[in-house]
Amino acid sequence: MRRLSRKKALSLVRELDAFPKVSESYVETSASGGTVSLIAFSAMALLAILEFFVYRDTWMKYEYAVDKDFSSKLRINIDITVAMKCQHVGADILDLAETMITSSGLQYEPVIFELTPQQRLWQRTLLLIQSRLREEHALQEVLYKTLLKGAPTALPPREDTSMEPLNACRIHGHVYVNKVAGNLHITVGKPIHHPQGHAHIAAFVSHETYNFSHRIDHLSFGEEIPGIINPLDSTEKITYNNNQMFQYFITVVPTRLNTHKISADTHQFSVTERERVINHAAGSHGVSGIFVKYDTSSLMVTVSEQHMPLWQFLVRLCGIIGGIFSTTGMLHGLVGFCVDVICCRFKLGVYRLREDVQLHNQMNNLNHHQIPLLDDHVPRE
């Protein structure tokens, strides 16, 4: 009984076979079929390799949400060189709540304002990258993916010890501020703190020494991440007027970056630049200096690196192989049918040979069945 039940089960499974096997004696091969098969296998291999490269590649996904973190501090990273001596300039930050942020985290270093040829080459390269980033926004994704792999974005140190006078002041370091709008300003005189506000002692600085030509080697918000290029990096402004005001209006967007190489909380920002000459007689009032006015956005951007899952890659690969196999089979059958119709209509190729063979066979049959006419007229003895 068990053997009978097994035979019935096997026969039932055999009847459900959706892939019946054809004996090799019934399969006919042809040169055209072999050519189409070779083309199909080559296309399968090429598309499979390209699909593998797509599977290995990643893309950046952007998600937007409301920034609910208002209690944490915002870090500002500064590296600005001003074409004035350090004892003549001062930097401080005043936020929207009239809170004076101490600039104890900033350092004043006397330097030479002019760059060396190596530093100038670095600056031109960075400016070229900045211009390409403004044109091709997709390059920012490449920078996100290649973090910690590219060259450092900091200005390289001077390779020689020049004897030129130290005619500039490099203000660099970082400070922590509240996450509200604020104003970072660099102007004449050292800042002093008092309950009624803030002021700069500029009475002892000669007006002829005013020169706010400057170079922003680095300006960023949040955690410093090597490889990220900020909009104001390598910006240089040269002025020949003593009463020049430079203004930068910045909108800071909190950004959470999650890639396969790094996970960090940083900030992106957009900037609008403006400069004008202070001339009270002409109605252009203000204070000479460099002013960076920033404001934080209420939206937070989460940038995460995405990768194609393995199951999706396998499904796409099966679709490529099955689609090419089926399509080439149908095309081969359609082309063969059209060729047969044309050859049959115009008696070409094999059909012409078949017609000649049939005609030859008919002539042979007539010769074999033909009766001689002379036999009726031959006299019998």
C-alpha positions as CSV (number, residue, x, y, z in Angstrom):
1,M,0.0,0.0,0.0
2,R,2.8,2.4,0.8
3,R,4.5,1.7,-2.5
4,L,1.2,2.4,-4.3
5,S,0.7,5.6,-2.5
6,R,4.3,6.7,-3.2
7,K,3.8,5.9,-6.9
8,K,0.5,7.9,-7.0
9,A,2.3,10.8,-5.3
10,L,5.2,10.7,-7.7
11,S,2.8,10.5,-10.7
12,L,0.8,13.4,-9.3
13,V,4.0,15.5,-8.9
14,R,5.1,14.5,-12.4
15,E,1.9,15.7,-13.8
16,L,2.4,19.1,-12.1
17,D,5.7,19.6,-13.8
18,A,5.7,23.0,-15.5
19,F,9.1,22.5,-17.1
20,P,8.7,19.4,-19.3
21,K,11.9,18.0,-20.7
22,V,12.3,17.6,-24.5
23,S,14.5,14.8,-25.8
24,E,17.6,15.9,-27.6
25,S,16.6,13.9,-30.6
26,Y,13.7,16.3,-31.2
27,V,15.8,19.4,-30.8
28,E,17.1,21.0,-34.0
29,T,20.1,23.4,-33.8
30,S,20.9,26.1,-36.3
31,A,23.6,28.7,-37.0
32,S,21.2,31.5,-36.5
33,G,20.0,30.2,-33.2
34,G,23.6,29.8,-32.0
35,T,24.3,33.4,-33.0
36,V,21.3,34.7,-31.2
37,S,22.3,32.7,-28.1
38,L,25.8,34.1,-28.2
39,I,24.4,37.6,-28.4
40,A,21.9,36.9,-25.6
41,F,24.6,35.5,-23.2
42,S,26.9,38.4,-23.9
43,A,24.1,40.9,-23.1
44,M,23.3,39.0,-19.9
45,A,26.9,39.0,-18.8
46,L,27.3,42.8,-19.5
47,L,24.0,43.8,-17.8
48,A,24.8,41.6,-14.8
49,I,28.1,43.2,-14.3
50,L,26.6,46.7,-14.6
51,E,23.9,45.7,-12.2
52,F,26.6,44.5,-9.7
53,F,28.2,48.0,-9.9
54,V,24.8,49.6,-9.2
55,Y,24.4,47.2,-6.2
56,R,27.7,48.3,-4.8
57,D,26.9,52.0,-5.2
58,T,25.1,54.0,-2.5
59,W,23.0,57.1,-2.5
60,M,22.2,59.8,0.0
61,K,18.7,60.1,1.4
62,Y,17.5,63.4,2.8
63,E,14.8,63.6,5.5
64,Y,13.4,66.7,7.1
65,A,12.1,67.1,10.6
66,V,11.5,69.9,13.2
67,D,14.6,70.6,15.3
68,K,13.4,70.0,18.9
69,D,16.8,70.6,20.5
70,F,16.9,74.1,21.8
71,S,18.9,73.7,25.0
72,S,22.2,72.6,23.5
73,K,25.0,75.0,22.5
74,L,26.0,75.8,19.0
75,R,29.7,75.5,18.2
76,I,31.3,78.0,15.8
77,N,34.7,77.2,14.3
78,I,36.6,80.3,13.1
79,D,39.8,80.8,11.2
80,I,39.9,84.3,9.7
81,T,43.0,86.3,8.9
82,V,42.7,90.2,8.9
83,A,45.2,92.5,7.4
84,M,45.7,94.4,10.7
85,K,47.9,93.9,13.7
86,C,46.5,91.8,16.5
87,Q,46.7,94.7,19.0
88,H,44.4,96.8,16.8
89,V,41.5,94.3,16.2
90,G,39.1,92.4,18.4
91,A,36.4,89.8,17.9
92,D,33.3,89.0,20.0
93,I,29.8,87.6,19.6
94,L,26.5,89.2,20.6
95,D,23.3,87.1,20.3
96,L,19.7,88.1,19.9
97,A,19.1,88.1,23.7
98,E,21.9,90.7,24.1
99,T,24.1,88.1,25.7
100,M,27.8,88.8,25.3
101,I,29.6,85.7,24.4
102,T,33.2,85.7,25.7
103,S,35.8,85.2,23.0
104,S,38.2,83.4,25.3
105,G,38.2,80.4,22.9
106,L,39.7,82.5,20.1
107,Q,43.4,83.0,19.7
108,Y,45.2,85.9,18.1
109,E,48.3,85.0,16.1
110,P,50.4,87.5,14.2
111,V,51.0,86.2,10.6
112,I,51.9,87.4,7.1
113,F,48.8,88.2,5.1
114,E,50.3,87.3,1.7
115,L,50.2,83.6,0.8
116,T,53.1,81.5,-0.4
117,P,52.8,79.9,-3.9
118,Q,51.9,76.5,-2.3
119,Q,49.2,78.2,-0.2
120,R,47.9,80.2,-3.2
121,L,47.6,77.0,-5.2
122,W,45.6,75.4,-2.4
123,Q,43.3,78.4,-2.3
124,R,42.7,78.3,-6.1
125,T,41.9,74.6,-5.9
126,L,39.5,75.1,-3.1
127,L,37.8,78.0,-5.0
128,L,37.5,75.8,-8.1
129,I,35.8,73.2,-6.0
130,Q,33.5,75.8,-4.5
131,S,32.4,77.0,-8.0
132,R,31.7,73.4,-9.1
133,L,29.7,72.8,-6.0
134,R,27.5,75.8,-6.8
135,E,26.9,74.4,-10.3
136,E,26.6,70.7,-9.6
137,H,24.8,70.1,-6.3
138,A,25.2,66.3,-6.7
139,L,28.9,66.7,-5.9
140,Q,28.0,67.3,-2.3
141,E,26.9,63.7,-2.1
142,V,30.3,62.6,-3.3
143,L,31.9,64.7,-0.5
144,Y,29.6,63.0,2.0
145,K,30.6,59.6,0.8
146,T,34.3,60.2,0.7
147,L,34.7,61.8,4.1
148,L,38.0,61.2,5.8
149,K,39.5,60.1,2.5
150,G,40.2,63.4,0.7
151,A,42.8,66.0,1.4
152,P,42.5,68.2,4.5
153,T,40.6,71.4,3.9
154,A,42.7,73.5,6.3
155,L,45.2,76.0,4.9
156,P,48.7,74.3,4.7
157,P,51.4,76.0,6.9
158,R,54.1,78.1,5.3
159,E,56.9,76.0,4.0
160,D,59.5,78.8,4.6
161,T,60.4,81.2,7.3
162,S,60.0,84.5,5.7
163,M,61.7,87.7,7.1
164,E,58.7,89.8,6.1
165,P,57.0,91.8,8.8
166,L,53.9,90.2,10.5
167,N,51.3,92.6,9.1
168,A,48.2,90.6,9.8
169,C,46.3,88.8,12.6
170,R,45.0,85.3,12.4
171,I,41.9,84.8,14.6
172,H,41.2,81.1,15.0
173,G,39.5,78.8,17.5
174,H,36.0,77.9,18.5
175,V,33.3,79.3,20.7
176,Y,30.0,77.9,22.0
177,V,26.9,80.1,21.6
178,N,23.1,79.8,22.2
179,K,21.0,78.4,19.4
180,V,19.5,81.8,18.6
181,A,20.4,84.5,16.1
182,G,23.7,86.3,16.7
183,N,26.4,88.5,15.3
184,L,30.1,87.7,15.1
185,H,31.9,90.9,14.5
186,I,35.6,91.7,14.0
187,T,36.3,95.4,14.3
188,V,38.8,97.9,15.6
189,G,39.8,97.7,19.2
190,K,39.6,95.1,21.9
191,P,36.1,94.3,23.2
192,I,35.1,95.2,26.8
193,H,32.2,93.8,28.7
194,H,29.9,95.8,30.9
195,P,26.2,95.5,32.0
196,Q,24.9,98.1,29.6
197,G,26.2,96.3,26.4
198,H,29.5,96.0,24.8
199,A,32.1,98.3,23.2
200,H,35.4,98.3,21.5
201,I,38.3,100.5,22.6
202,A,39.3,102.1,19.3
203,A,40.4,105.5,20.5
204,F,44.0,104.7,20.5
205,V,44.1,103.2,17.0
206,S,45.0,105.5,14.1
207,H,42.4,105.7,11.4
208,E,45.1,105.2,8.7
209,T,45.8,101.7,10.0
210,Y,42.3,100.5,9.3
211,N,42.4,97.7,6.7
212,F,39.7,95.1,6.8
213,S,41.0,93.1,3.9
214,H,40.6,89.5,5.1
215,R,40.6,85.9,4.2
216,I,38.3,83.3,5.6
217,D,40.3,80.1,5.7
218,H,37.5,78.2,7.6
219,L,34.1,79.0,9.0
220,S,31.8,76.2,10.1
221,F,29.1,75.4,12.6
222,G,28.9,72.3,14.8
223,E,31.3,69.5,14.9
224,E,34.3,69.8,12.6
225,I,34.4,67.0,10.0
226,P,37.4,66.5,7.7
227,G,36.5,66.6,4.0
228,I,33.5,68.8,4.2
229,I,33.9,72.1,2.3
230,N,31.9,75.0,3.6
231,P,30.6,77.9,1.5
232,L,32.9,80.5,2.9
233,D,36.1,78.5,3.0
234,S,39.0,80.2,1.2
235,T,37.0,83.4,0.7
236,E,39.3,86.5,0.3
237,K,38.3,90.1,0.2
238,I,40.7,92.9,-0.6
239,T,39.9,96.6,0.0
240,Y,41.9,99.8,-0.4
241,N,39.4,101.9,1.6
242,N,39.9,102.4,5.4
243,N,36.2,102.6,6.0
244,Q,35.0,99.4,4.6
245,M,32.2,97.2,6.1
246,F,31.9,93.5,5.1
247,Q,28.7,91.7,6.0
248,Y,27.8,88.0,5.8
249,F,24.2,86.9,6.4
250,I,24.1,83.2,7.2
251,T,21.2,80.8,7.7
252,V,22.4,77.7,9.7
253,V,20.6,74.4,9.2
254,P,21.2,71.5,11.7
255,T,22.3,68.4,9.9
256,R,22.7,64.9,11.1
257,L,25.0,62.9,8.9
258,N,24.9,59.1,8.9
259,T,27.2,57.3,6.5
260,H,29.1,54.0,6.5
261,K,32.3,55.9,7.5
262,I,31.0,58.4,10.0
263,S,28.0,59.5,12.1
264,A,28.0,63.1,13.4
265,D,25.9,66.1,14.1
266,T,27.0,69.1,12.0
267,H,25.4,72.1,10.3
268,Q,25.1,73.3,6.8
269,F,24.6,77.0,6.0
270,S,23.8,79.3,3.1
271,V,25.3,82.8,3.0
272,T,24.6,86.2,1.4
273,E,27.5,88.6,1.1
274,R,27.4,92.4,1.2
275,E,30.0,95.1,1.4
276,R,29.9,98.9,1.4
277,V,32.0,102.0,2.2
278,I,31.2,103.8,5.4
279,N,30.6,107.5,4.5
280,H,28.6,109.5,7.0
281,A,28.4,112.5,4.7
282,A,26.8,110.5,2.0
283,G,24.3,108.8,4.4
284,S,26.1,105.4,4.6
285,H,26.4,104.9,8.3
286,G,27.8,102.1,10.3
287,V,31.1,100.8,11.7
288,S,34.0,99.5,9.7
289,G,34.7,95.9,10.2
290,I,33.7,92.3,9.4
291,F,30.2,91.2,10.6
292,V,28.9,87.7,10.4
293,K,25.2,87.6,11.2
294,Y,23.8,84.1,11.6
295,D,20.4,82.6,12.4
296,T,19.5,79.0,13.0
297,S,16.7,77.2,11.1
298,S,13.9,75.4,12.8
299,L,14.2,72.4,10.5
300,M,16.8,69.6,10.8
301,V,18.1,67.6,7.9
302,T,19.1,64.0,8.3
303,V,21.4,62.8,5.6
304,S,21.8,59.0,5.5
305,E,23.6,56.7,3.1
306,Q,21.4,54.1,1.6
307,H,22.4,50.8,0.0
308,M,20.4,48.4,-2.2
309,P,19.4,45.3,-0.3
310,L,20.6,41.9,-1.4
311,W,17.1,40.5,-2.2
312,Q,16.4,43.5,-4.5
313,F,19.7,42.9,-6.4
314,L,18.8,39.2,-6.9
315,V,15.3,40.0,-8.1
316,R,16.7,42.6,-10.6
317,L,19.3,40.1,-11.7
318,C,16.7,37.4,-12.3
319,G,14.6,39.9,-14.2
320,I,17.6,40.8,-16.5
321,I,18.4,37.2,-17.3
322,G,14.8,36.0,-17.8
323,G,13.8,39.1,-19.8
324,I,16.8,38.8,-22.2
325,F,16.2,35.1,-22.6
326,S,12.5,35.4,-23.3
327,T,12.9,38.5,-25.5
328,T,15.7,37.0,-27.7
329,G,13.7,33.8,-28.1
330,M,10.6,35.7,-29.3
331,L,12.6,37.9,-31.6
332,H,14.4,34.9,-33.1
333,G,11.1,33.2,-33.7
334,L,9.5,36.3,-35.2
335,V,12.5,36.9,-37.5
336,G,12.5,33.3,-38.6
337,F,8.8,33.4,-39.4
338,C,9.2,36.5,-41.5
339,V,12.1,35.0,-43.4
340,D,10.2,31.9,-44.1
341,V,7.2,33.9,-45.4
342,I,9.4,36.0,-47.7
343,C,11.4,33.0,-49.0
344,C,8.2,31.0,-49.6
345,R,6.6,33.9,-51.4
346,F,9.5,34.6,-53.7
347,K,10.8,31.0,-53.9
348,L,14.1,31.7,-52.4
349,G,16.6,29.6,-50.6
350,V,15.4,26.3,-49.3
351,Y,12.0,26.7,-50.9
352,R,13.6,27.0,-54.4
353,L,15.5,23.8,-53.8
354,R,12.3,22.1,-52.6
355,E,10.5,23.2,-55.7
356,D,13.3,21.9,-58.0
357,V,13.3,18.6,-56.2
358,Q,9.6,18.2,-56.5
359,L,9.7,19.0,-60.2
360,H,12.5,16.5,-60.7
361,N,10.5,13.8,-58.9
362,Q,7.4,14.5,-61.0
363,M,9.5,14.2,-64.2
364,N,10.9,10.9,-63.0
365,N,7.4,9.6,-62.2
366,L,6.2,10.5,-65.7
367,N,9.1,8.7,-67.3
368,H,8.5,5.6,-65.4
369,H,4.8,5.4,-66.1
370,Q,4.9,6.5,-69.8
371,I,3.6,3.8,-72.3
372,P,5.4,3.5,-75.7
373,L,3.1,4.5,-78.7
374,L,4.9,2.3,-81.2
375,D,3.7,-0.9,-79.6
376,D,0.2,-0.5,-81.0
377,H,1.3,-0.2,-84.6
378,V,3.8,-3.1,-84.5
379,P,2.4,-6.1,-86.5
380,R,2.1,-9.3,-84.7
381,E,3.6,-12.4,-86.3
